[in-house]
Amino acid sequence: MGAIELVDVEKWFGDLQVIKGINLPIQDGELIIFVGPSGCGKSTLLRMIAGLEETSRGQILLDGQDVTDKVPSERELSMVFQSYALYPHLSVGENMGFALKTAGRSRAEIAEKVQDAARILKLEEYLDRRPKELSGGQRQRVAIGRAIVRKPKGFLFDEPLSNLDAALRVDMRFEIARLHQTLETTMIYVTHDQVEAMTLADRIVVLKDGVIMQVGTPRELYESPDNLFVAQFIGSPKMNVIACSTSGESFVLRDHGTGPLGRPERRKAVRLGIRPEHISVVEPDEGHATGRVEVSEYLGADYFHYINCDPIGLLTVRASGASDEIEGQTVGLRFDETRLHFFDADGQVL
């Protein structure tokens, strides 16, 4: 079992509060990812769960037991850091079994658990090598293997892929997803990379200034954001946001005889949001707005068009890579009226 619950958790550094009353239940076997901008408190919160940072107020429960005041070694959790932190003079097998050796486990038990972890991580042929003989991805797998041999109730990952190049990050995302399916163990993962969050997580926790802005599945956060911050933080390219008039109707979007864009509660809206893929390029003056394509980025499967729709501003449109090149042209933009998001003056969704 590895159910973890945070109850009214706070963290203070002197007079500075960095974690502000977090309540979060994490089910046994879930892969939860903390995301947010730099300084939002995601790594601090992970270190509090691990016991590496003192909890100023509140409780941290593991399978219903209060572990708030327990030292890291008593929490039955294993942490994988951004740095591999491998002993250069020890072999892969010795690195993986080091914690068991210091705990006084028998050679037979250490060998068995190291072999099991190596099999899961496909490291059997590297057990006799030194870390310097391994690639970055292989070293990260060794660091994960060192955590696996302890048979913890949960794994804590602190930006484990940030030191890898782009290709290796893709490979290691697959490895971690496969590892979670194999072990069926609770994992809490901190990252600044929303692609990692969207592809790996069962649920994502979006943090800002020590406060949870929203918790949900990747689809829930992408399709139904609770607020403007989450709407623009999740998704790449980010959601387009347009100012609305006091009536809630965008101040330059054309009507086309169907009534103002939006829903009954639009009269309270001050911002309208729409994702780049929910805007279609049409002939000039046939859409809800007209603009000039300033820049087009061709990514193979997709085009990202950046369109100046003065006085709305710059809008991003995501189109099929098979469509025609339109950079420099004047085009019309038609919004999918079923995919609009409206936000009030406080940035909350309507």
C-alpha positions in Angstrom: 0.0 0.0 0.0 1.1 3.6 -0.7 -1.7 6.0 -0.2 -0.5 9.4 0.8 -2.5 12.3 2.1 -1.6 15.9 2.8 -3.8 17.7 5.3 -3.5 21.5 5.7 0.2 21.3 5.0 2.2 24.5 5.4 5.8 25.5 5.0 7.4 28.6 6.4 10.9 29.9 6.1 10.9 32.5 8.9 8.2 35.0 8.0 7.9 33.7 4.4 5.2 31.2 3.7 5.9 29.1 0.6 3.4 26.3 1.0 -0.1 27.6 1.9 -2.4 25.0 3.4 -2.2 22.1 0.9 -4.9 19.4 1.1 -4.3 16.5 -1.3 -5.3 12.8 -1.2 -3.1 10.5 -3.4 -4.4 7.0 -4.0 -2.3 3.9 -3.8 -0.7 3.2 -7.2 -1.4 6.7 -8.7 1.2 8.6 -10.7 0.8 12.2 -9.6 2.7 15.0 -11.1 3.4 18.4 -9.6 3.8 21.2 -12.1 4.0 25.0 -12.0 6.4 27.9 -12.6 9.7 28.3 -10.9 9.2 29.1 -7.2 5.7 27.7 -7.0 6.7 25.3 -4.3 6.5 22.0 -6.1 10.0 20.7 -5.2 9.6 22.0 -1.6 6.4 20.1 -1.3 8.0 16.9 -2.6 10.9 17.2 -0.1 8.4 17.7 2.7 6.7 14.4 1.7 10.1 12.7 1.7 11.0 14.2 5.1 13.9 16.2 3.7 12.1 19.5 4.6 10.4 20.0 8.0 6.6 20.5 7.8 5.7 23.7 9.6 2.0 22.9 10.1 -0.4 20.2 9.0 0.0 16.4 8.6 1.5 14.0 6.1 -0.2 10.6 6.2 1.1 7.4 4.7 -1.5 4.6 4.6 -3.4 6.6 7.2 -0.4 6.8 9.6 1.0 10.2 10.5 4.6 10.4 9.3 5.0 14.2 9.6 7.7 14.0 12.3 9.5 10.8 11.0 12.9 11.0 9.4 13.2 10.0 5.7 14.5 6.5 6.5 11.3 5.7 8.5 8.9 6.8 5.7 9.3 3.8 3.3 9.6 6.2 0.4 12.4 6.3 -2.2 13.5 9.5 -3.9 15.1 9.9 -7.3 16.9 13.2 -7.7 17.7 15.4 -10.7 21.4 14.5 -10.2 22.2 10.8 -10.6 24.5 10.9 -7.5 26.2 7.6 -8.3 29.4 6.4 -6.7 32.0 6.5 -9.5 34.2 3.8 -8.0 31.4 1.3 -7.6 29.8 -0.9 -10.3 26.2 -0.5 -11.4 25.2 -3.5 -9.3 27.1 -2.1 -6.2 25.5 1.3 -6.7 22.0 -0.3 -6.9 22.6 -2.4 -3.8 24.4 0.1 -1.7 21.5 1.1 0.5 20.7 -2.5 1.3 24.4 -3.2 2.1 24.5 -0.3 4.6 21.2 -1.6 6.1 23.0 -4.9 6.8 21.1 -7.1 4.4 22.6 -10.4 3.4 24.6 -10.8 0.1 22.0 -13.2 -1.2 19.1 -10.8 -0.6 21.1 -7.9 -2.1 22.0 -9.9 -5.2 18.4 -11.1 -5.7 16.9 -7.6 -5.4 19.5 -6.1 -7.6 18.9 -8.7 -10.3 15.1 -8.1 -10.1 15.6 -4.4 -10.5 18.1 -4.8 -13.3 15.6 -7.1 -15.2 12.8 -4.5 -14.8 15.1 -1.7 -16.1 16.9 -3.8 -18.7 20.3 -3.3 -17.0 21.4 -6.9 -16.6 24.3 -6.5 -19.1 25.6 -3.4 -17.4 25.8 -4.6 -13.7 29.6 -4.9 -13.8 30.2 -1.5 -15.5 31.2 1.8 -13.8 28.9 4.8 -14.1 31.4 6.6 -16.5 30.8 3.8 -19.0 27.1 4.5 -19.2 25.0 7.0 -21.1 22.9 9.6 -19.3 19.7 7.6 -19.7 21.4 4.4 -18.4 22.7 6.3 -15.4 19.2 7.6 -14.6 17.9 4.0 -14.8 20.6 3.0 -12.3 19.5 5.8 -10.0 15.9 4.5 -10.3 17.1 0.9 -9.8 18.7 2.0 -6.5 15.3 3.2 -5.4 13.5 0.1 -6.6 15.6 -2.4 -4.6 14.3 -0.9 -1.3 10.7 -2.0 -2.2 9.2 1.3 -1.1 5.6 2.2 -0.7 6.1 5.1 -3.0 8.6 6.8 -5.4 9.4 10.5 -5.4 10.9 11.9 -8.5 12.4 15.4 -8.5 12.8 16.5 -12.1 14.7 13.3 -13.0 14.9 14.0 -16.8 16.0 17.6 -16.8 19.7 16.7 -17.3 19.0 14.6 -20.4 18.8 15.7 -24.0 15.5 15.8 -25.9 15.8 12.3 -27.4 16.7 10.7 -24.1 13.9 12.5 -22.3 11.4 10.9 -24.7 13.0 7.4 -24.1 13.0 7.9 -20.4 9.4 9.0 -20.3 8.5 5.7 -21.9 10.7 3.9 -19.3 9.0 5.6 -16.4 5.5 5.0 -17.8 6.4 1.3 -18.3 7.9 1.1 -14.8 4.7 2.5 -13.2 2.6 -0.1 -15.1 5.0 -2.9 -14.0 5.4 -2.0 -10.3 1.9 -0.5 -9.7 3.4 1.6 -7.0 2.5 5.2 -6.0 4.7 7.8 -7.7 4.9 11.5 -7.2 6.8 13.3 -9.9 7.9 17.0 -10.0 8.6 18.6 -13.4 8.6 22.0 -15.1 7.9 20.2 -18.4 4.2 20.1 -19.2 4.8 17.5 -21.9 6.1 15.1 -19.2 3.1 15.9 -17.1 0.5 15.4 -19.8 2.0 12.1 -21.1 2.8 10.5 -17.8 0.3 11.6 -15.1 -2.8 9.9 -13.9 -3.6 13.3 -12.3 -1.7 16.6 -12.5 -1.5 19.1 -9.6 -0.9 22.6 -10.8 0.7 24.9 -8.3 1.2 28.6 -8.1 2.7 30.6 -5.2 2.3 27.6 -2.8 -1.4 27.1 -3.6 -3.1 24.3 -5.7 -4.8 26.0 -8.6 -6.4 22.8 -9.9 -6.1 19.0 -9.7 -7.3 16.7 -12.4 -6.5 14.3 -15.2 -4.5 15.8 -18.2 -7.7 15.8 -20.2 -9.7 17.6 -17.5 -7.1 20.3 -17.1 -6.7 20.8 -20.9 -10.4 20.8 -21.8 -11.9 22.2 -18.6 -9.5 24.6 -16.8 -10.8 26.1 -13.6 -9.1 29.4 -14.1 -7.1 31.5 -16.5 -3.7 30.5 -15.0 -4.3 26.8 -15.6 -5.8 27.5 -19.0 -2.6 29.2 -20.2 -0.1 27.1 -18.3 -1.4 23.8 -19.7 -1.1 23.4 -23.4 1.5 24.3 -26.0 1.1 26.6 -27.8 -0.8 28.2 -24.9 -4.4 29.2 -25.1 -5.3 32.5 -26.9 -6.9 35.0 -24.6 -8.9 38.0 -25.8 -10.3 40.9 -23.9 -14.1 41.2 -23.7 -16.3 44.3 -23.4 -18.5 44.7 -20.3 -21.3 42.8 -22.1 -19.0 39.8 -22.3 -18.9 40.0 -26.1 -15.4 40.2 -27.6 -15.1 43.8 -28.7 -14.1 43.1 -32.3 -15.4 39.6 -33.1 -18.1 39.5 -35.8 -21.5 38.1 -35.2 -22.4 36.3 -38.5 -26.1 36.5 -37.6 -25.9 33.7 -34.9 -25.9 36.1 -31.9 -22.9 37.1 -29.8 -20.2 34.4 -29.2 -20.6 32.7 -25.9 -23.0 31.4 -23.4 -25.7 32.9 -21.1 -23.1 33.8 -18.4 -21.0 35.7 -20.8 -22.2 39.0 -19.4 -19.8 38.6 -16.5 -16.8 37.7 -18.7 -13.8 39.9 -19.1 -11.6 37.4 -21.0 -12.4 34.9 -23.8 -10.1 32.0 -24.3 -9.7 29.6 -27.2 -7.0 27.0 -28.0 -5.0 27.3 -31.2 -6.5 24.1 -32.7 -10.0 25.4 -32.3 -9.5 28.3 -34.7 -9.9 27.6 -38.5 -8.3 29.6 -41.2 -10.9 30.8 -43.8 -11.2 33.5 -46.5 -10.8 37.1 -45.4 -13.9 38.6 -43.8 -15.6 35.2 -43.7 -14.6 34.4 -40.1 -15.1 36.0 -36.7 -11.9 38.1 -37.2 -9.4 39.0 -39.9 -5.7 39.3 -39.6 -2.3 39.0 -41.3 -0.1 35.9 -40.8 3.1 37.4 -39.4 5.0 34.1 -38.9 4.4 30.4 -39.8 6.3 27.6 -38.1 6.3 24.3 -39.9 6.7 21.3 -37.6 5.9 18.5 -40.0 2.5 17.3 -38.7 1.5 20.8 -37.7 1.8 24.5 -38.7 1.8 27.1 -35.9 0.5 30.4 -37.5 1.0 33.7 -35.6 -1.7 36.1 -36.9 -1.9 39.8 -36.1 -5.6 40.6 -35.7 -5.3 44.2 -34.6 -6.9 45.4 -32.3 -7.5 41.9 -30.8 -3.7 41.3 -30.8 -1.6 38.3 -31.9 -3.5 35.0 -32.1 -1.9 31.5 -32.5 -3.5 29.0 -34.8 -2.6 25.4 -35.0 -3.3 23.9 -38.5 -2.5 20.7 -40.3 1.0 20.4 -41.7 -0.5 19.3 -44.9 -2.3 22.7 -45.4 -0.9 25.4 -47.6 1.8 27.9 -46.6 0.0 31.2 -45.7 2.8 33.4 -44.2 2.4 37.0 -45.1 -1.2 36.5 -46.3 -4.4 38.2 -44.9 -6.9 35.5 -43.7 -10.1 35.1 -41.9 -10.4 33.2 -38.6 -13.4 31.2 -37.5 -13.7 30.2 -33.9 -15.3 26.9 -32.8 -18.1 28.4 -30.7 -18.5 25.1 -28.7 -14.8 25.4 -27.5 -14.8 28.9 -26.0 -13.8 29.5 -22.4 -14.9 32.6 -20.5 -13.2 34.1 -17.4 -14.3 36.7 -14.9 -12.3 39.6 -13.4 -10.6 37.2 -10.9 -9.6 34.8 -13.6 -12.1 32.1 -12.6 -13.9 30.2 -15.3 -17.6 31.0 -15.9 
